[in-house]
Amino acid sequence: MNEDELLAILALQAAPGVGDRTAKKLIAFCGSPQAVFTVSKRELYSIEGIGSYVAQALSNDSLFKQAENELSFIRKNNIQYHYFEDASYPFALKHCVDGPILMFSSGNIAINHQPILSIVGTRRATQRGVAFCEELVTQLAPFNPIIVSGFAYGMDIAAHKAAIENKLQTVGCLAHGIQKCYPSSHKKYRSIIENNGGFFSDFWSDAPFDKSNFLKRNRIIAGLSSATLVIESDQKGGSLITANMAFDYNRVVMAVPGRPADAMSKGCNDLIKAQKAHVLTSAEDVILQLNWQQKPTQTHTQKKLFVELTDQERSVLQVVQETGKEQLDYIALKSNQSISQTASLLFALEMKGVVRPLPGKLYEAI
């Protein structure tokens, strides 16, 4: 794709009233993104669903000024981009009518030759739910799936970390510009995810943090994969929206059932009752539902019984093991480390599979 074409695509994204569906309709009728801005208004009016508002918006010169600013940012920061007709654009997402016409990415994502699973759930994940997620990914690891999620608190980050622990590629879908990080506390995970996959976003660099962005982001999580797995969910929440989008895309949806009284099981139970999701109780359910009959492409090795630790890591781990569960500040105090250094050491221990973070800045030994 040359820069003239990219500039026109960006200008289309900037046009008020022109969403991804309308943009694709305009490009199909006019023949190219550039041609959308050269045809007459009379020709535009002949396109079903295109009225005076969109036609007038496309004639606004400010669209290309906005596009030029974003293109300058893309050049300066060496941002990767993917047009919906390019080979680098995710194949499964091409079949979604509302898939973005242009996406941005970071890291080393290669997703068109492996099975892809989206794992979603509540931001208030229970310890039991996180443990189920970790075990599920471990059991599926021999099939070498790519794990997609939303990089949010709770189940999202648990799915990303489980993928990394099992040496699987993982992709985070963002609700803001590709260069930003939300939540900020997850910044420590960015580089390791980019080394084992990366991030997708269809938002510009100056996009504000807005609740509606997360709903828009969810269509990418649902559209990238052949199946969306809901581990835990209340009766309302983003994971249910993602599951319903996946259902509308005719993708497989699976949900973990739970006791009726458990708040974090109500959403999953409702999906199953509405026959929008298959029951998910183990990796075998996923394997059978997706007909993964082929020989696994990766041999999963058992977790090491003895993990090599530095002296600093060992002193931090010892504090956690003595109490079984402790807060970051206390661990730093007892191990004679600064809080920032202790947080870094705990992250290293987390990646080595010997400690687990809990809500409230707590850590426990595994």
N, C-alpha and C positions, 0 to 999 in steps of 0.2 A: 504494500500500500504506500503510495507517495503522500507527501505532506499536503498537497492540494486536496486530496480525497479525505485525509484525516481532518483537515480544517473544516471541510463541509460537514463531516459527520458530527464534529463537535458543535458546529453552528446549529445543526438539527437538534442536538441534545439540549441546547440552550433555548430553543424556541418555545415560548409559552403555548400550551395546548397541544404540543407534539410529544406524545409519549412513544414508547417503543413500538407499539402496534401501528400507530399512525405513521411513524417514521419508516417502518418496513413497507407500508402500503405506498407511501410517496416514492420511495426508492424503486420499488417494483414497477410503478407506473412510469416514472421519469427515466429510468434506466441506470441512474447513478446518483450518489449523494450530491455531486456538483450540479447535476441537471435539475435537481429539485428547486434550485435558486435561480434558474434561467428560464423556466417555462412561464407562460403567462398566467395571470389569475384566472382567466377563462378556462384554461386547461386544468388548473387545479380544482376549479369548481365541478369539473366533470368527474372527479374522483369521488366515489361514494363516501360520505361521511366528512368530507372536507368542505368547510364553509368559509365565510368571510373572516372569521376570527383567526383561523389558522393561516389563511392566505395573506392576511394583513401582517401577521406575526413574521412570516417568512420574508417579508420585504423590508424588515427592520435592519438597518446597517449595523446596529449595535451587536447583533448576533455574532458577526465575524470578529468584532473587537474583543468580545468575551472569549471566543474560540481561540484567537491569537494569544491571549494571555494564558489560557490553559495549555496551549501547544508549547508555549515558551517554558512553562513549568515542567511539562513532560520531557522536553529536550534537556533542560537543566538538570533534572533529577534522574534521567535515564529510565523513565517509567515504561514498563512493558504494556502493550495494549493489544486488544484482540477484537477485530471487527467480526460481526456475526456471519459473514460469508467467507472468512478466512479459514485456512486449515488449522490454525492454532486455537480457534474458538472451540470450546467444549462441544463435542458432538451431540451429547444428550440435550444440552441447552438449546441447540438449534431447533429442536422439535417443540419448544415452548413458545406459544404465540406471543407472550409478553416478555420473552427473554430479552435482555439488554442488547441494543444494537452495537454497543461498544463497552468493553470491560477493561479494567486495568489490573495488573498483577505485579507481585513481587515474589522473589524466591526462585525456586527451581521446580515449577509445576509441570508434570507430564502426565496427563490424565486420560488420554484417549486409547490406552491399551491395557487397562486393568479394570476389574470390577470396582464400583464406587458405592459407598454406603454413607448416608447422612445419619448422624446420631444427634438427637436433640433431647431436651428435657428442661426441667425447671432450673432457675437460677438458685433456688433454695434446695439443692439436691441433698438427700439424706445420705448418711454413710453407707447404708445398705444399697441405695441406688448407685452410688459411685462404685462400690465393690462389684455390683452386677455388671456395670459398664466395663470395668477393667477385665473381669473374667470373660465377658463376651468377646471383647477385642482380642484377647489372648487366644481364645479358642478358634477365632476366625483367621488369625494371623497366617496359618499355612496357606490360605487362599490368596494372600497378598492383596487385600482390598485397600483402596484409598479411603481414608476416613475424613468426612467433611462435617464441619460444624460451624458455629457462629462466633467462636472466640469469646463468649460471654462468661460470666460467673457460673458456677455450678456444673451442670452436666456437660456443657460445651467444652470447657477447659479440661474436664476429666476425660472426655473422648479424645481430645488432641494429645494429652499426655499419655494416655493408654496406647495410642498409635505410635508415639515416639518410643515408648518403653519396648514395644514389640518390633521396632525398626520398620514401621510402615510409613508410607507417605501420608501426610495429613494436610488439609486445605481449610483455612479459615475464611469465612465470608464476612466482609466488613460492612458496616452501615455508615461509613464516612470515607473521606479520602484515603487512598492507599497508603499515604505516608504517615497518617495519624495512628494513634493507639488508644483504644478504649475497650475496657477500663485501663487506666494508666498503670494499675498494679500488675497487669499482664505483660508489660513491656519486657520483662525478663524472659518471656517465652518466645518473643518475636524471632530472634535470630535462630534459635534451634528449630522452630517450625519452618522458617525459610530455608534452612539447610536440609529439611526433610519434607519439602513440599512448598508451601507458601500461602499467599493470600490473594483473594479476588475482591474487587469492588467495582461498581459502576458509578460511583459518586466522584465528583470533581474534587480538586484539592481544597477548595474553599467551602465545601458543603458544611453547613452547620450541623451540630449534633441535635437531631430531632427525632421524636418518638416514631413518626411515620417512616423514617428511614429504615428502621429495624423491620417494619412490616414489608417494605419493598425488598430489603435484603433477603428475606425469607424465601422469596421465589427462586433465588439463585441456589440456596441450600437444597430446596426441593427439586429443582430442575436438573442439577448436576448429576444426581445419582439414580440408580435403578431401584433403590429402596430407601425409605426413611424410617428409622427406628426411634420410637419414642420410649425413653426409659422411665421417666417420671414426669407427671404434669398435674397441676391443679385443674379445676374446671375451666379456667380461662388462662390464656398465656400465649406467648409467641410460638411455642413448640406445637400447640394445637393448630395454629394458623399455618405453620409449615406443613404439618401432616395433611391438612385439608387441601393445601395447594398441591402436594404430591398426589393425593387422591384424584384431584381434578386433572392432573397431568397423566392419569392412568398408570402411575407408578405404584409399586408395592409399598404398602404402609404396614408396619408392625408395631405393636404396643405391649408393654409389660403389664399384665394384670396385677391387681392388688386388692387388699381388703377394702370393702366399701367405706369403712370409717376412716381410712388413711387419706388425708387431704391430697397428698402428692400422687395418689393412684386414681383419683376421680376422673381426671382428663383421659387417662389411658383406658379406664373402664368404659367411659362414654364412647370413645372411638370404636372399641370392640363391640359394644351394644348396637351402635349405629351401622355396624358392618362396614366401617371404613378402614378398619385395621385388623390384621391377623394377629393371633395370640403369639407373643414372644416370651418364651420361658428359658430358652437356651440357644446356643449357636446352631444346634441341629435344626431348629425351626427356620433360621435364615437360610441355611444350606439347602434344605428341602424346598423352601418357597421360591428360591432363585434358581433352583435346579443346578447347583454347582456340583456336577457329577464328575467333572474332570479331575485329573490328578492334581493335588495342591502344587502350586508353583514355588512354595517356600517351605522349608523345613523349620518348624519352630523349635528352638532350643529351650531346654528347661532353664529357669532362672538360676544364676550362679548362687551357690550356697555361701561362698566367701567372696566378698566384694573388696577390692583394693581401695583403701581410704588414705588420705593425707593425715598428718598429725592433727591439723586444725579441724578437719572433718570428723576425726575420731573423738576429739574432745567435745565437740558440739553434740555428736550422736550419743555420747555417754550421758550427757545431761538429760537428754530426752528419754533415754532408756531407763534412767534412775526413777523418773516420775511416771513414765508411760505416756504422758501427755503434758505439754507445757507451753507457755506463751513465749513469743519471740523475745520480748524484753528480758524475761527471766533467764532464758537460755543464753542471751548475750552477756548478762551479768555473771552467771555462773561459769561461763567458758572464757571470761576475760577478753571478749571480742567486742568491737563496735556493733551497733545494731545493723548498719548497712552491710558490714562484713559477715555478720552472722546470717543475715537474710540470704546473702550470696552462697554461703556454705550450705544452708538448709536447702536451697534450690539444687545445688550439686548433689546432695544426699537424696533429694526427691527423685532426681533423674537416675540415680543409681538404685532406686527402689528400696531404700531402707527407712525413709520417713515419709509421712503423708501429711499435707496441710489440712487443717480443719477451720471452720468459721471462727472468727474472733482472734485471729493471729495465733492460733494454737497449732502445735505440731505433735504428732505421735509417732512412735517407732512402729515399724511393720515387722 
